[in-house]
Amino acid sequence: MSHDEATTLLTSGVDTNVTAALISIGLNEADNTWAQNTCLKYLASETESVAASAITALGHLARRHGELDKKTVLATLEKVKNKFPSLEGIIADTLDDIDVFT
């Protein structure tokens, strides 16, 4: 989906729309800085599925763009792991992507 479509879905507040937008951002967004900042924002979500989608999107961004603000991303992922221990596997996959591609 386009940047504008993703932005519209993010602002809908509907979890399924937000998760779809985040995954699309990870796979398609050209503006890496905006994409990373958007994912970081949604890592603070109280909804586990939204946080999981933001984590996965960060892994896609690492693979596609080869760069992330590693210090900020790693610190934020650690907070999410403490908040949602069940996401440890998804976080580990994303950390692997960050290690390999950035």
Legacy VTK file of the C-alpha trace (Angstrom):
# vtk DataFile Version 3.0
C-alpha trace
ASCII
DATASET POLYDATA
POINTS 102 float
0.000 0.000 0.000
1.054 3.574 -0.500
2.421 5.867 2.191
-0.879 7.757 2.298
-2.925 4.547 2.596
-0.708 3.331 5.424
-1.031 6.674 7.209
-4.818 6.522 6.904
-4.911 3.014 8.356
-2.613 4.014 11.225
-4.900 6.874 12.189
-7.990 4.635 12.127
-7.161 3.263 15.568
-8.397 -0.181 14.509
-5.794 -2.767 15.529
-6.113 -4.874 12.362
-5.692 -1.759 10.211
-2.691 -0.613 12.240
-0.996 -4.014 12.004
-1.560 -4.155 8.235
-0.186 -0.632 7.847
2.914 -1.405 9.904
3.748 -4.520 7.883
3.231 -2.579 4.658
5.500 0.186 5.948
8.208 -2.371 6.678
7.901 -3.896 3.230
7.241 -0.844 1.070
8.012 2.535 2.637
10.752 4.486 0.891
11.282 6.993 3.713
13.318 4.914 6.135
13.470 7.576 8.853
9.706 8.084 8.895
9.155 4.318 8.785
11.523 3.673 11.690
10.012 6.440 13.798
6.516 5.150 13.086
7.483 1.629 14.127
9.126 2.925 17.294
5.940 4.818 18.144
3.820 1.687 17.812
6.215 -0.421 19.871
4.707 1.435 22.828
1.256 0.065 22.022
-0.706 -1.679 24.743
-1.844 -4.177 22.110
0.516 -7.112 21.659
-0.382 -7.674 17.996
0.374 -4.045 17.154
3.735 -4.198 18.943
4.519 -7.494 17.180
3.796 -5.923 13.790
6.032 -2.957 14.581
8.829 -5.343 15.570
8.468 -7.326 12.351
8.369 -4.118 10.307
11.674 -3.006 11.855
13.240 -6.270 10.685
11.941 -5.625 7.170
13.353 -2.091 7.275
16.754 -3.399 8.341
16.757 -5.832 5.416
15.500 -3.338 2.849
17.414 -0.210 3.843
20.484 -1.600 5.611
20.340 0.992 8.347
18.491 1.794 11.541
19.192 3.903 14.601
20.472 0.787 16.343
20.945 2.347 19.753
17.353 3.575 19.931
15.841 0.500 18.293
17.707 -1.971 20.503
16.806 -0.109 23.695
13.153 0.061 22.673
13.035 -3.624 21.743
14.392 -4.457 25.189
11.526 -2.524 26.782
9.003 -4.361 24.611
10.509 -7.711 25.582
9.983 -6.829 29.234
6.422 -5.673 28.562
5.432 -8.610 26.320
7.678 -11.603 27.118
5.695 -13.678 24.635
7.201 -11.609 21.799
10.742 -12.734 22.581
10.892 -14.971 19.475
9.769 -12.199 17.125
12.237 -9.834 18.761
15.032 -12.387 18.337
14.225 -12.704 14.615
14.291 -8.931 14.214
17.563 -8.659 16.129
19.030 -11.243 13.729
17.899 -9.135 10.774
19.420 -6.032 12.347
22.704 -7.838 12.997
22.935 -9.247 9.492
21.746 -6.304 7.438
22.828 -3.156 9.302
LINES 1 103
102 0 1 2 3 4 5 6 7 8 9 10 11 12 13 14 15 16 17 18 19 20 21 22 23 24 25 26 27 28 29 30 31 32 33 34 35 36 37 38 39 40 41 42 43 44 45 46 47 48 49 50 51 52 53 54 55 56 57 58 59 60 61 62 63 64 65 66 67 68 69 70 71 72 73 74 75 76 77 78 79 80 81 82 83 84 85 86 87 88 89 90 91 92 93 94 95 96 97 98 99 100 101
